[in-house]
Amino acid sequence: MVKKDLVLELKQKAKDLRKEILTMVYKAQSGHPGGSLSEIDILVALYNYKLRIDPKNPKWEDRDRFVLSKGHASPGLYSVLADKGYFPKSELDGFRKINRMLQGHPELSTPGIDFAGGSLGQGICFAVGIALACKLDKKKCKIYAMIGDGECQEGAVWEASMSASFHKLDNFIVILDKNQVQETGMTKDVMDLGDVSAKWKAFGWNVIEINGHDMEQIVKALDKAEKLENKKPTIIISNTIKGKGVSFMELNYKFHGKAPNDEEYKKAMEEIEKINIKSFK
Ligand SMILES: Cc1ncc(C[n+]2csc(CCOP(=O)(O)OP(=O)(O)O)c2C)c(N)n1
């Protein structure tokens, strides 16, 4: 049984951070709101429930790692890192501004960032390397990476997948933010992934499939993934909606990498404010 209070607390945080994401991108008039709104529920659960980290000591050697392979969705990650206290919230106002800390794609100089993501397909490869290194060093930490469904069209994703199962990386958990949309349209129209669950299973992975906006399911999946001990890596296929929470952004590829204008921002913030966290999923 997942504690109700915990789920509500996480849902409230995800609602609050949806506003931070929109505000950050609106103020910058640049950035990626769609994939940030689809990933935020999982990121909130990871950083507030699962990851063993210490924001006061970001380089703690035994920390769990999180790699945002779909690095363009940085506003979601920055909102969570600021909330955890890795850097002051005021930094969010400088998003994508020259000489400020928070650039469009994560950089290693930012506290809490372990991978400079942006070139799709590379983060998951890097994460395989960390997971392998941690195994060789007999460290207890877990390595998490988030990839996008469009990103799965990169061949490197499948090389990473194959090598993680070959090396029996049971300390490695990938989350696929399957939000159905990529940069230029629906993923099924651009290049359908087919039966993605069967594919990862065929590559030797444990597969868990959830609704990635249902906080109770997220928490259960993260618990399950951590406990599986069968010498296999695990993927959580997180079925999500790009732009989730803002009606005119949902499943709309135009908001993949476009900031809302004044009117859109106002409407989006009103819609987020009206979210009923009890029924949100
Ligand atoms: C190697 C590479 N090719 C192209 C791009 C440009 N690009 C940035 S985001 C994106 C679409 C990614 O789609 P998806 O993985 O589904 O991300 P999400 O919908 O979660 O934002 C593309 C093609 C890139 N960043 N890296």
Ligand as a Chemical Component Dictionary entry (heavy atoms), coordinates in Angstrom:
data_LIG
# 
_chem_comp.id                   LIG 
_chem_comp.type                 NON-POLYMER 
_chem_comp.pdbx_formal_charge   1 
_chem_comp.three_letter_code    LIG 
# 
loop_
_chem_comp_atom.comp_id 
_chem_comp_atom.atom_id 
_chem_comp_atom.alt_atom_id 
_chem_comp_atom.type_symbol 
_chem_comp_atom.charge 
_chem_comp_atom.model_Cartn_x 
_chem_comp_atom.model_Cartn_y 
_chem_comp_atom.model_Cartn_z 
_chem_comp_atom.pdbx_ordinal 
LIG C1  C1  C 0 20.944 13.630 -32.077 1  
LIG C2  C2  C 0 19.882 14.678 -32.065 2  
LIG N1  N1  N 0 19.093 14.844 -33.145 3  
LIG C3  C3  C 0 18.130 15.804 -33.146 4  
LIG C4  C4  C 0 17.938 16.592 -32.050 5  
LIG C5  C5  C 0 16.870 17.689 -32.076 6  
LIG N2  N2  N 1 15.741 17.334 -31.214 7  
LIG C6  C6  C 0 15.610 17.853 -29.975 8  
LIG S1  S1  S 0 14.271 17.269 -29.181 9  
LIG C7  C7  C 0 13.838 16.308 -30.475 10 
LIG C8  C8  C 0 12.622 15.405 -30.391 11 
LIG C9  C9  C 0 12.720 14.426 -29.276 12 
LIG O1  O1  O 0 11.524 13.726 -29.110 13 
LIG P1  P1  P 0 11.264 12.927 -27.789 14 
LIG O2  O2  O 0 12.435 12.063 -27.495 15 
LIG O3  O3  O 0 9.960  12.216 -27.943 16 
LIG O4  O4  O 0 11.217 14.059 -26.696 17 
LIG P2  P2  P 0 9.973  14.654 -25.857 18 
LIG O5  O5  O 0 8.723  14.450 -26.642 19 
LIG O6  O6  O 0 9.940  13.890 -24.603 20 
LIG O7  O7  O 0 10.284 16.094 -25.648 21 
LIG C10 C10 C 0 14.728 16.451 -31.527 22 
LIG C11 C11 C 0 14.636 15.742 -32.823 23 
LIG C12 C12 C 0 18.783 16.393 -30.943 24 
LIG N3  N3  N 0 18.650 17.109 -29.811 25 
LIG N4  N4  N 0 19.725 15.417 -30.952 26 
# 
loop_
_chem_comp_bond.comp_id 
_chem_comp_bond.atom_id_1 
_chem_comp_bond.atom_id_2 
_chem_comp_bond.value_order 
_chem_comp_bond.pdbx_ordinal 
LIG C1  C2  SING 1  
LIG C2  N1  SING 2  
LIG C2  N4  DOUB 3  
LIG N1  C3  DOUB 4  
LIG C3  C4  SING 5  
LIG C4  C5  SING 6  
LIG C4  C12 DOUB 7  
LIG C5  N2  SING 8  
LIG N2  C6  DOUB 9  
LIG N2  C10 SING 10 
LIG C6  S1  SING 11 
LIG S1  C7  SING 12 
LIG C7  C8  SING 13 
LIG C7  C10 DOUB 14 
LIG C8  C9  SING 15 
LIG C9  O1  SING 16 
LIG O1  P1  SING 17 
LIG P1  O2  DOUB 18 
LIG P1  O3  SING 19 
LIG P1  O4  SING 20 
LIG O4  P2  SING 21 
LIG P2  O5  DOUB 22 
LIG P2  O6  SING 23 
LIG P2  O7  SING 24 
LIG C10 C11 SING 25 
LIG C12 N3  SING 26 
LIG C12 N4  SING 27 
# 
